[in-house]
Amino acid sequence: MFEAKFQTFDETSDPSQGAPRLAALRARLATQKLDGFLLPRADEHQNEYLPPSAERVAWLTGFTGSYGFVVVLADRAALFVDGRYTVQARTQVDASVFAAVNVGDTPPTEWLKRNLTSGARIGYDPMLHTIEGIERLEKAADHAGAALVAVEENPVDAIWTDRPAPPLAPVALHDPAFAGETVDSKLGRIADELAAARADALLVTDAHALAWAFNIRGSDVAHTPLPLGFAIIPAQGRATVFLDGRKLSNVVRADLEAKAEVAEPAALDHALGRLAGKTVRVDASGAAAAFVRRLEAAGARAQRGADPIAKLKAVKNQVEIEGARAAQLRDGAALCRFLAWLDAEAPKGTLDEIGAAEALESFRRETGLLRDVSFPSISAAGENAALPHYRVTRGSNARLTPGFFLIDSGAQYEDGTTDVTRTVVIGQASDEMKDRFTRVLKGHIAISTAVFPKGVSGAQIDAYARRPLWEAGLDFDHGVGHGVGSYLSVHEGPQRISKLGTTPLEPGMILSNEPGYYKEGHYGVRTETLVLVERREIPGAEREMYGFETLTLAPIDRRAIVPSLLTAEERAWLDAYHARVLAEIGRLVDPATAAWLEAACAPL
């Protein structure tokens, strides 16, 4: 009945391959006269989602999470992961070969200080490390009396005999009817930013920035419509886009050539060499060390700072905002159809995680406008829901049994990107589970109702979502929210609600609001909606004030709530939200779903 066309459930991790592949890597390092190697999960664009040809960490270790950093020495090897993946790493990686280390407890720099020996030569691929990142690692190596050595040939690539070819997906034009701004206008604004920064040019290495600036999209990586390439945008004169010509139809090439020079990626090195004497802006936290050092070797000044495109892209224009609202409405109707179906099917005891994920994707495809899922659905029952970034495979697939079922999913539509999580009760939930669910909901409402002055960053409101959990001695190991793109990445910076979120929030930014709680081996809870930063008019206010408009529309499971834990204001917010869901979604769904929705959205 249902099927998945945009995601698979195959198991791609094989811990048994870790030992022989590590042995082969060490042998290769010996031929290069290296005592070790540093391997981040990255490509030359620092993408979150990588093409198969760049999944080196997964191939070497078996670990498939979105963050990983491997250090290989002659007598030991370590895989660094963050708090989202500590449990996953233990299940996917051979612990006798790779020690799994929580980066929050021991960063790679500290580990290197303790484990490197004086005189050791440790290799790294300068195309995979940012300039800021490698300089931190160089300081750690120097502390131990060791040296980092840039390699021309990645030793992992040398032993990966069946490595997939780099992607060659067609580049598509992103209609200004969705983008809301022409390429010429965007390039003009970028040039203004460069002039203000006293920079002669901007080196664009982030594929998201490339896609936004030139109103193009692609499918070189899964789930994010990216064309992989580069650009040099001058403060004065024509920009140059570096894209593999095999990706460009005549129509796309003609459109690009009307706005910029078009060259092959292999020409980038020569182009950087022609920038002698110029001040070139580079994103120190995102640009590969190889590019920065090439500029400096050519006699250019690499001006390190934030890529101005990131900020411009984060603040959505009115067309993008209206597109986001339309996408959320369409997506909410599909999600509510799924939730109504789930409520009928799950109690039968035959539904599993894959079946649920296939059903939700199918409901989204029936909109006729789905381009992709924005990430593989986290369809998690029971203890699997305690893994914040769990990915169901045919081997891990579990039945939906009494307790909590968590479904975190999203969609890519041309007018907007969605991301939503709902935790629902199957049968009965324990008192403890309801307590945790309600505390997460209280934190969610605290963010939804937050009002804050201009200049406030996500780090300053992160604790709003955690306080109800902290009061019970609880917490969670991920940020409260991330930025979201406009038919781009579901995880977009620089804005975020996190202890590390230092970028001030501005009207037009879209973020997620997703506090959670995870009891390892038992269950997990997360409630997520997307929110839009907007101006707030407050009588008598002495400062410009902001707040959030909630974009996502889908009911929150009332059966998991402990009403006595909610304040009168929190109950009023929940009832008003549910009334809005019913009013806006109820008219878009079939009668059976509408009837279910009316009950699900009843006042608490």
BELSULJO-V125047 format. One record per residue. N is the residue number from 0. RES is the residue in three letters. PHI is phi in whole degrees, 0 to 359 (999 if undefined). NEAR is the number of other C-alpha atoms within 8 Angstrom. Layout:
n=N res=RES phi=PHI near=NEAR
n=N res=RES phi=PHI near=NEAR
This chain:
n=0 res=MET phi=999 near=2
n=1 res=PHE phi=247 near=7
n=2 res=GLU phi=206 near=8
n=3 res=ALA phi=252 near=11
n=4 res=LYS phi=250 near=5
n=5 res=PHE phi=249 near=7
n=6 res=GLN phi=208 near=7
n=7 res=THR phi=239 near=6
n=8 res=PHE phi=237 near=8
n=9 res=ASP phi=287 near=6
n=10 res=GLU phi=276 near=8
n=11 res=THR phi=258 near=6
n=12 res=SER phi=264 near=10
n=13 res=ASP phi=222 near=10
n=14 res=PRO phi=302 near=10
n=15 res=SER phi=293 near=6
n=16 res=GLN phi=277 near=10
n=17 res=GLY phi=300 near=14
n=18 res=ALA phi=296 near=9
n=19 res=PRO phi=295 near=7
n=20 res=ARG phi=289 near=9
n=21 res=LEU phi=295 near=9
n=22 res=ALA phi=298 near=8
n=23 res=ALA phi=295 near=9
n=24 res=LEU phi=294 near=11
n=25 res=ARG phi=297 near=12
n=26 res=ALA phi=296 near=8
n=27 res=ARG phi=293 near=11
n=28 res=LEU phi=299 near=13
n=29 res=ALA phi=298 near=9
n=30 res=THR phi=291 near=7
n=31 res=GLN phi=264 near=6
n=32 res=LYS phi=56 near=7
n=33 res=LEU phi=243 near=12
n=34 res=ASP phi=262 near=12
n=35 res=GLY phi=181 near=14
n=36 res=PHE phi=207 near=12
n=37 res=LEU phi=252 near=12
n=38 res=LEU phi=229 near=12
n=39 res=PRO phi=275 near=10
n=40 res=ARG phi=279 near=11
n=41 res=ALA phi=196 near=13
n=42 res=ASP phi=236 near=10
n=43 res=GLU phi=288 near=11
n=44 res=HIS phi=252 near=12
n=45 res=GLN phi=59 near=11
n=46 res=ASN phi=287 near=10
n=47 res=GLU phi=284 near=7
n=48 res=TYR phi=265 near=9
n=49 res=LEU phi=252 near=12
n=50 res=PRO phi=293 near=11
n=51 res=PRO phi=307 near=7
n=52 res=SER phi=292 near=11
n=53 res=ALA phi=253 near=8
n=54 res=GLU phi=278 near=11
n=55 res=ARG phi=289 near=11
n=56 res=VAL phi=297 near=15
n=57 res=ALA phi=297 near=10
n=58 res=TRP phi=296 near=9
n=59 res=LEU phi=284 near=11
n=60 res=THR phi=252 near=13
n=61 res=GLY phi=97 near=15
n=62 res=PHE phi=280 near=13
n=63 res=THR phi=245 near=9
n=64 res=GLY phi=291 near=8
n=65 res=SER phi=277 near=7
n=66 res=TYR phi=231 near=8
n=67 res=GLY phi=197 near=13
n=68 res=PHE phi=217 near=13
n=69 res=VAL phi=248 near=12
n=70 res=VAL phi=242 near=12
n=71 res=VAL phi=246 near=11
n=72 res=LEU phi=244 near=10
n=73 res=ALA phi=294 near=7
n=74 res=ASP phi=241 near=4
n=75 res=ARG phi=200 near=8
n=76 res=ALA phi=213 near=11
n=77 res=ALA phi=226 near=11
n=78 res=LEU phi=247 near=12
n=79 res=PHE phi=265 near=13
n=80 res=VAL phi=226 near=15
n=81 res=ASP phi=264 near=11
n=82 res=GLY phi=298 near=10
n=83 res=ARG phi=289 near=11
n=84 res=TYR phi=237 near=12
n=85 res=THR phi=298 near=12
n=86 res=VAL phi=287 near=8
n=87 res=GLN phi=301 near=11
n=88 res=ALA phi=298 near=11
n=89 res=ARG phi=294 near=10
n=90 res=THR phi=271 near=6
n=91 res=GLN phi=260 near=13
n=92 res=VAL phi=240 near=13
n=93 res=ASP phi=288 near=12
n=94 res=ALA phi=293 near=8
n=95 res=SER phi=283 near=5
n=96 res=VAL phi=248 near=9
n=97 res=PHE phi=243 near=12
n=98 res=ALA phi=281 near=9
n=99 res=ALA phi=276 near=12
n=100 res=VAL phi=236 near=11
n=101 res=ASN phi=284 near=12
n=102 res=VAL phi=297 near=11
n=103 res=GLY phi=291 near=7
n=104 res=ASP phi=272 near=6
n=105 res=THR phi=222 near=9
n=106 res=PRO phi=293 near=10
n=107 res=PRO phi=305 near=11
n=108 res=THR phi=298 near=10
n=109 res=GLU phi=291 near=9
n=110 res=TRP phi=297 near=9
n=111 res=LEU phi=296 near=11
n=112 res=LYS phi=303 near=11
n=113 res=ARG phi=276 near=7
n=114 res=ASN phi=247 near=6
n=115 res=LEU phi=284 near=11
n=116 res=THR phi=254 near=8
n=117 res=SER phi=301 near=7
n=118 res=GLY phi=89 near=7
n=119 res=ALA phi=292 near=12
n=120 res=ARG phi=247 near=12
n=121 res=ILE phi=248 near=13
n=122 res=GLY phi=277 near=13
n=123 res=TYR phi=206 near=13
n=124 res=ASP phi=267 near=13
n=125 res=PRO phi=292 near=11
n=126 res=MET phi=278 near=11
n=127 res=LEU phi=252 near=13
n=128 res=HIS phi=249 near=14
n=129 res=THR phi=288 near=14
n=130 res=ILE phi=295 near=14
n=131 res=GLU phi=295 near=9
n=132 res=GLY phi=296 near=9
n=133 res=ILE phi=289 near=10
n=134 res=GLU phi=292 near=8
n=135 res=ARG phi=296 near=9
n=136 res=LEU phi=292 near=10
n=137 res=GLU phi=296 near=10
n=138 res=LYS phi=296 near=8
n=139 res=ALA phi=295 near=12
n=140 res=ALA phi=295 near=15
n=141 res=ASP phi=298 near=9
n=142 res=HIS phi=301 near=8
n=143 res=ALA phi=268 near=12
n=144 res=GLY phi=80 near=11
n=145 res=ALA phi=257 near=14
n=146 res=ALA phi=226 near=11
n=147 res=LEU phi=267 near=10
n=148 res=VAL phi=235 near=8
n=149 res=ALA phi=288 near=8
n=150 res=VAL phi=252 near=9
n=151 res=GLU phi=278 near=5
n=152 res=GLU phi=244 near=7
n=153 res=ASN phi=292 near=9
n=154 res=PRO phi=294 near=9
n=155 res=VAL phi=293 near=9
n=156 res=ASP phi=299 near=10
n=157 res=ALA phi=293 near=9
n=158 res=ILE phi=259 near=9
n=159 res=TRP phi=275 near=7
n=160 res=THR phi=290 near=6
n=161 res=ASP phi=251 near=4
n=162 res=ARG phi=298 near=7
n=163 res=PRO phi=298 near=6
n=164 res=ALA phi=287 near=5
n=165 res=PRO phi=301 near=7
n=166 res=PRO phi=288 near=8
n=167 res=LEU phi=224 near=8
n=168 res=ALA phi=288 near=9
n=169 res=PRO phi=297 near=11
n=170 res=VAL phi=274 near=13
n=171 res=ALA phi=240 near=8
n=172 res=LEU phi=278 near=8
n=173 res=HIS phi=263 near=9
n=174 res=ASP phi=303 near=7
n=175 res=PRO phi=304 near=9
n=176 res=ALA phi=297 near=6
n=177 res=PHE phi=261 near=11
n=178 res=ALA phi=287 near=11
n=179 res=GLY phi=77 near=10
n=180 res=GLU phi=200 near=7
n=181 res=THR phi=281 near=9
n=182 res=VAL phi=297 near=10
n=183 res=ASP phi=301 near=7
n=184 res=SER phi=295 near=8
n=185 res=LYS phi=296 near=11
n=186 res=LEU phi=296 near=10
n=187 res=GLY phi=296 near=8
n=188 res=ARG phi=294 near=8
n=189 res=ILE phi=296 near=11
n=190 res=ALA phi=300 near=12
n=191 res=ASP phi=298 near=9
n=192 res=GLU phi=297 near=9
n=193 res=LEU phi=294 near=15
n=194 res=ALA phi=299 near=10
n=195 res=ALA phi=296 near=7
n=196 res=ALA phi=271 near=6
n=197 res=ARG phi=57 near=7
n=198 res=ALA phi=247 near=14
n=199 res=ASP phi=275 near=13
n=200 res=ALA phi=198 near=13
n=201 res=LEU phi=239 near=14
n=202 res=LEU phi=269 near=11
n=203 res=VAL phi=259 near=13
n=204 res=THR phi=247 near=14
n=205 res=ASP phi=280 near=12
n=206 res=ALA phi=296 near=14
n=207 res=HIS phi=294 near=9
n=208 res=ALA phi=295 near=12
n=209 res=LEU phi=300 near=14
n=210 res=ALA phi=298 near=12
n=211 res=TRP phi=292 near=9
n=212 res=ALA phi=296 near=10
n=213 res=PHE phi=252 near=9
n=214 res=ASN phi=50 near=13
n=215 res=ILE phi=232 near=12
n=216 res=ARG phi=223 near=12
n=217 res=GLY phi=199 near=12
n=218 res=SER phi=211 near=13
n=219 res=ASP phi=286 near=12
n=220 res=VAL phi=233 near=11
n=221 res=ALA phi=287 near=10
n=222 res=HIS phi=73 near=13
n=223 res=THR phi=238 near=14
n=224 res=PRO phi=284 near=13
n=225 res=LEU phi=256 near=13
n=226 res=PRO phi=263 near=14
n=227 res=LEU phi=280 near=9
n=228 res=GLY phi=182 near=12
n=229 res=PHE phi=222 near=15
n=230 res=ALA phi=204 near=12
n=231 res=ILE phi=239 near=11
n=232 res=ILE phi=247 near=13
n=233 res=PRO phi=276 near=11
n=234 res=ALA phi=291 near=13
n=235 res=GLN phi=223 near=6
n=236 res=GLY phi=103 near=5
n=237 res=ARG phi=275 near=9
n=238 res=ALA phi=284 near=11
n=239 res=THR phi=236 near=11
n=240 res=VAL phi=253 near=12
n=241 res=PHE phi=251 near=13
n=242 res=LEU phi=225 near=12
n=243 res=ASP phi=298 near=11
n=244 res=GLY phi=300 near=7
n=245 res=ARG phi=291 near=7
n=246 res=LYS phi=273 near=10
n=247 res=LEU phi=254 near=11
n=248 res=SER phi=286 near=9
n=249 res=ASN phi=299 near=6
n=250 res=VAL phi=294 near=7
n=251 res=VAL phi=293 near=11
n=252 res=ARG phi=300 near=10
n=253 res=ALA phi=298 near=8
n=254 res=ASP phi=296 near=8
n=255 res=LEU phi=294 near=11
n=256 res=GLU phi=293 near=9
n=257 res=ALA phi=287 near=6
n=258 res=LYS phi=242 near=10
n=259 res=ALA phi=202 near=10
n=260 res=GLU phi=286 near=10
n=261 res=VAL phi=239 near=11
n=262 res=ALA phi=222 near=11
n=263 res=GLU phi=283 near=10
n=264 res=PRO phi=303 near=10
n=265 res=ALA phi=296 near=5
n=266 res=ALA phi=277 near=9
n=267 res=LEU phi=297 near=10
n=268 res=ASP phi=301 near=8
n=269 res=HIS phi=295 near=7
n=270 res=ALA phi=296 near=8
n=271 res=LEU phi=295 near=10
n=272 res=GLY phi=294 near=10
n=273 res=ARG phi=271 near=7
n=274 res=LEU phi=264 near=12
n=275 res=ALA phi=306 near=10
n=276 res=GLY phi=83 near=7
n=277 res=LYS phi=267 near=11
n=278 res=THR phi=263 near=12
n=279 res=VAL phi=245 near=14
n=280 res=ARG phi=286 near=15
n=281 res=VAL phi=227 near=15
n=282 res=ASP phi=278 near=10
n=283 res=ALA phi=297 near=11
n=284 res=SER phi=270 near=9
n=285 res=GLY phi=227 near=11
n=286 res=ALA phi=276 near=16
n=287 res=ALA phi=296 near=16
n=288 res=ALA phi=303 near=14
n=289 res=ALA phi=300 near=9
n=290 res=PHE phi=290 near=9
n=291 res=VAL phi=296 near=12
n=292 res=ARG phi=288 near=8
n=293 res=ARG phi=293 near=11
n=294 res=LEU phi=298 near=15
n=295 res=GLU phi=294 near=10
n=296 res=ALA phi=293 near=7
n=297 res=ALA phi=278 near=11
n=298 res=GLY phi=93 near=10
n=299 res=ALA phi=271 near=13
n=300 res=ARG phi=260 near=11
n=301 res=ALA phi=276 near=11
n=302 res=GLN phi=274 near=9
n=303 res=ARG phi=277 near=8
n=304 res=GLY phi=177 near=8
n=305 res=ALA phi=295 near=9
n=306 res=ASP phi=295 near=11
n=307 res=PRO phi=299 near=9
n=308 res=ILE phi=295 near=9
n=309 res=ALA phi=302 near=11
n=310 res=LYS phi=290 near=9
n=311 res=LEU phi=299 near=8
n=312 res=LYS phi=292 near=10
n=313 res=ALA phi=291 near=16
n=314 res=VAL phi=271 near=11
n=315 res=LYS phi=286 near=13
n=316 res=ASN phi=278 near=8
n=317 res=GLN phi=296 near=7
n=318 res=VAL phi=296 near=11
n=319 res=GLU phi=294 near=14
n=320 res=ILE phi=295 near=10
n=321 res=GLU phi=296 near=8
n=322 res=GLY phi=296 near=11
n=323 res=ALA phi=298 near=13
n=324 res=ARG phi=297 near=10
n=325 res=ALA phi=294 near=10
n=326 res=ALA phi=295 near=13
n=327 res=GLN phi=295 near=13
n=328 res=LEU phi=294 near=12
n=329 res=ARG phi=298 near=9
n=330 res=ASP phi=292 near=11
n=331 res=GLY phi=297 near=12
n=332 res=ALA phi=296 near=13
n=333 res=ALA phi=296 near=12
n=334 res=LEU phi=294 near=12
n=335 res=CYS phi=293 near=12
n=336 res=ARG phi=300 near=11
n=337 res=PHE phi=295 near=11
n=338 res=LEU phi=297 near=8
n=339 res=ALA phi=295 near=11
n=340 res=TRP phi=298 near=8
n=341 res=LEU phi=300 near=9
n=342 res=ASP phi=297 near=9
n=343 res=ALA phi=275 near=8
n=344 res=GLU phi=273 near=10
n=345 res=ALA phi=301 near=12
n=346 res=PRO phi=296 near=9
n=347 res=LYS phi=288 near=7
n=348 res=GLY phi=84 near=9
n=349 res=THR phi=253 near=8
n=350 res=LEU phi=280 near=11
n=351 res=ASP phi=239 near=10
n=352 res=GLU phi=297 near=14
n=353 res=ILE phi=295 near=12
n=354 res=GLY phi=301 near=9
n=355 res=ALA phi=292 near=11
n=356 res=ALA phi=297 near=12
n=357 res=GLU phi=296 near=11
n=358 res=ALA phi=295 near=12
n=359 res=LEU phi=296 near=11
n=360 res=GLU phi=298 near=11
n=361 res=SER phi=295 near=11
n=362 res=PHE phi=299 near=12
n=363 res=ARG phi=293 near=13
n=364 res=ARG phi=296 near=9
n=365 res=GLU phi=293 near=7
n=366 res=THR phi=292 near=9
n=367 res=GLY phi=79 near=6
n=368 res=LEU phi=238 near=8
n=369 res=LEU phi=289 near=11
n=370 res=ARG phi=263 near=8
n=371 res=ASP phi=184 near=9
n=372 res=VAL phi=279 near=15
n=373 res=SER phi=277 near=15
n=374 res=PHE phi=187 near=11
n=375 res=PRO phi=300 near=9
n=376 res=SER phi=300 near=11
n=377 res=ILE phi=269 near=13
n=378 res=SER phi=255 near=16
n=379 res=ALA phi=226 near=15
n=380 res=ALA phi=254 near=15
n=381 res=GLY phi=55 near=14
n=382 res=GLU phi=293 near=13
n=383 res=ASN phi=296 near=12
n=384 res=ALA phi=290 near=17
n=385 res=ALA phi=282 near=15
n=386 res=LEU phi=261 near=14
n=387 res=PRO phi=305 near=9
n=388 res=HIS phi=243 near=8
n=389 res=TYR phi=300 near=11
n=390 res=ARG phi=237 near=9
n=391 res=VAL phi=289 near=13
n=392 res=THR phi=235 near=10
n=393 res=ARG phi=295 near=9
n=394 res=GLY phi=280 near=6
n=395 res=SER phi=263 near=6
n=396 res=ASN phi=311 near=10
n=397 res=ALA phi=241 near=8
n=398 res=ARG phi=287 near=10
n=399 res=LEU phi=278 near=14
n=400 res=THR phi=251 near=11
n=401 res=PRO phi=307 near=9
n=402 res=GLY phi=134 near=11
n=403 res=PHE phi=262 near=15
n=404 res=PHE phi=235 near=14
n=405 res=LEU phi=250 near=16
n=406 res=ILE phi=232 near=11
n=407 res=ASP phi=247 near=11
n=408 res=SER phi=207 near=13
n=409 res=GLY phi=196 near=12
n=410 res=ALA phi=221 near=15
n=411 res=GLN phi=248 near=16
n=412 res=TYR phi=243 near=12
n=413 res=GLU phi=298 near=9
n=414 res=ASP phi=264 near=12
n=415 res=GLY phi=175 near=16
n=416 res=THR phi=247 near=19
n=417 res=THR phi=240 near=14
n=418 res=ASP phi=202 near=14
n=419 res=VAL phi=211 near=12
n=420 res=THR phi=232 near=13
n=421 res=ARG phi=229 near=12
n=422 res=THR phi=252 near=13
n=423 res=VAL phi=237 near=10
n=424 res=VAL phi=272 near=13
n=425 res=ILE phi=254 near=14
n=426 res=GLY phi=72 near=8
n=427 res=GLN phi=235 near=7
n=428 res=ALA phi=238 near=12
n=429 res=SER phi=288 near=7
n=430 res=ASP phi=298 near=6
n=431 res=GLU phi=297 near=6
n=432 res=MET phi=298 near=9
n=433 res=LYS phi=294 near=12
n=434 res=ASP phi=299 near=10
n=435 res=ARG phi=294 near=11
n=436 res=PHE phi=301 near=13
n=437 res=THR phi=291 near=13
n=438 res=ARG phi=294 near=11
n=439 res=VAL phi=296 near=18
n=440 res=LEU phi=297 near=10
n=441 res=LYS phi=299 near=12
n=442 res=GLY phi=295 near=15
n=443 res=HIS phi=298 near=14
n=444 res=ILE phi=294 near=11
n=445 res=ALA phi=299 near=10
n=446 res=ILE phi=289 near=11
n=447 res=SER phi=302 near=12
n=448 res=THR phi=258 near=8
n=449 res=ALA phi=297 near=8
n=450 res=VAL phi=234 near=9
n=451 res=PHE phi=209 near=8
n=452 res=PRO phi=281 near=9
n=453 res=LYS phi=308 near=11
n=454 res=GLY phi=101 near=7
n=455 res=VAL phi=286 near=9
n=456 res=SER phi=255 near=12
n=457 res=GLY phi=298 near=17
n=458 res=ALA phi=297 near=13
n=459 res=GLN phi=281 near=8
n=460 res=ILE phi=244 near=10
n=461 res=ASP phi=306 near=13
n=462 res=ALA phi=292 near=8
n=463 res=TYR phi=306 near=9
n=464 res=ALA phi=283 near=16
n=465 res=ARG phi=265 near=12
n=466 res=ARG phi=305 near=9
n=467 res=PRO phi=299 near=11
n=468 res=LEU phi=282 near=13
n=469 res=TRP phi=303 near=9
n=470 res=GLU phi=296 near=7
n=471 res=ALA phi=253 near=6
n=472 res=GLY phi=76 near=6
n=473 res=LEU phi=236 near=8
n=474 res=ASP phi=193 near=8
n=475 res=PHE phi=218 near=8
n=476 res=ASP phi=256 near=6
n=477 res=HIS phi=214 near=7
n=478 res=GLY phi=293 near=11
n=479 res=VAL phi=283 near=13
n=480 res=GLY phi=196 near=12
n=481 res=HIS phi=236 near=15
n=482 res=GLY phi=288 near=16
n=483 res=VAL phi=227 near=16
n=484 res=GLY phi=274 near=14
n=485 res=SER phi=253 near=11
n=486 res=TYR phi=49 near=12
n=487 res=LEU phi=215 near=12
n=488 res=SER phi=290 near=13
n=489 res=VAL phi=286 near=13
n=490 res=HIS phi=240 near=8
n=491 res=GLU phi=241 near=11
n=492 res=GLY phi=257 near=10
n=493 res=PRO phi=271 near=10
n=494 res=GLN phi=286 near=16
n=495 res=ARG phi=195 near=15
n=496 res=ILE phi=256 near=17
n=497 res=SER phi=196 near=13
n=498 res=LYS phi=300 near=9
n=499 res=LEU phi=256 near=7
n=500 res=GLY phi=276 near=12
n=501 res=THR phi=265 near=8
n=502 res=THR phi=286 near=9
n=503 res=PRO phi=300 near=10
n=504 res=LEU phi=280 near=12
n=505 res=GLU phi=230 near=11
n=506 res=PRO phi=306 near=10
n=507 res=GLY phi=101 near=12
n=508 res=MET phi=282 near=13
n=509 res=ILE phi=249 near=14
n=510 res=LEU phi=224 near=14
n=511 res=SER phi=269 near=14
n=512 res=ASN phi=232 near=16
n=513 res=GLU phi=217 near=12
n=514 res=PRO phi=294 near=17
n=515 res=GLY phi=207 near=10
n=516 res=TYR phi=209 near=14
n=517 res=TYR phi=223 near=12
n=518 res=LYS phi=254 near=9
n=519 res=GLU phi=306 near=9
n=520 res=GLY phi=84 near=7
n=521 res=HIS phi=230 near=9
n=522 res=TYR phi=197 near=14
n=523 res=GLY phi=217 near=18
n=524 res=VAL phi=226 near=15
n=525 res=ARG phi=208 near=14
n=526 res=THR phi=235 near=16
n=527 res=GLU phi=226 near=13
n=528 res=THR phi=227 near=14
n=529 res=LEU phi=265 near=14
n=530 res=VAL phi=230 near=14
n=531 res=LEU phi=245 near=13
n=532 res=VAL phi=290 near=14
n=533 res=GLU phi=221 near=11
n=534 res=ARG phi=285 near=9
n=535 res=ARG phi=237 near=9
n=536 res=GLU phi=268 near=6
n=537 res=ILE phi=238 near=6
n=538 res=PRO phi=305 near=4
n=539 res=GLY phi=81 near=4
n=540 res=ALA phi=297 near=8
n=541 res=GLU phi=261 near=4
n=542 res=ARG phi=225 near=6
n=543 res=GLU phi=291 near=9
n=544 res=MET phi=244 near=13
n=545 res=TYR phi=235 near=14
n=546 res=GLY phi=203 near=13
n=547 res=PHE phi=237 near=12
n=548 res=GLU phi=262 near=9
n=549 res=THR phi=282 near=10
n=550 res=LEU phi=265 near=11
n=551 res=THR phi=286 near=11
n=552 res=LEU phi=233 near=12
n=553 res=ALA phi=195 near=10
n=554 res=PRO phi=294 near=10
n=555 res=ILE phi=261 near=9
n=556 res=ASP phi=296 near=11
n=557 res=ARG phi=294 near=7
n=558 res=ARG phi=292 near=5
n=559 res=ALA phi=262 near=12
n=560 res=ILE phi=264 near=10
n=561 res=VAL phi=263 near=9
n=562 res=PRO phi=304 near=7
n=563 res=SER phi=292 near=5
n=564 res=LEU phi=277 near=7
n=565 res=LEU phi=268 near=11
n=566 res=THR phi=283 near=7
n=567 res=ALA phi=299 near=6
n=568 res=GLU phi=293 near=7
n=569 res=GLU phi=293 near=10
n=570 res=ARG phi=296 near=11
n=571 res=ALA phi=296 near=8
n=572 res=TRP phi=298 near=9
n=573 res=LEU phi=297 near=9
n=574 res=ASP phi=296 near=12
n=575 res=ALA phi=293 near=8
n=576 res=TYR phi=297 near=8
n=577 res=HIS phi=295 near=13
n=578 res=ALA phi=297 near=11
n=579 res=ARG phi=293 near=9
n=580 res=VAL phi=302 near=13
n=581 res=LEU phi=297 near=11
n=582 res=ALA phi=292 near=8
n=583 res=GLU phi=270 near=9
n=584 res=ILE phi=267 near=12
n=585 res=GLY phi=304 near=13
n=586 res=ARG phi=281 near=7
n=587 res=LEU phi=257 near=7
n=588 res=VAL phi=245 near=10
n=589 res=ASP phi=291 near=6
n=590 res=PRO phi=303 near=6
n=591 res=ALA phi=295 near=6
n=592 res=THR phi=294 near=12
n=593 res=ALA phi=299 near=11
n=594 res=ALA phi=294 near=8
n=595 res=TRP phi=298 near=9
n=596 res=LEU phi=296 near=13
n=597 res=GLU phi=298 near=10
n=598 res=ALA phi=288 near=7
n=599 res=ALA phi=293 near=10
n=600 res=CYS phi=255 near=12
n=601 res=ALA phi=297 near=9
n=602 res=PRO phi=303 near=6
n=603 res=LEU phi=291 near=7
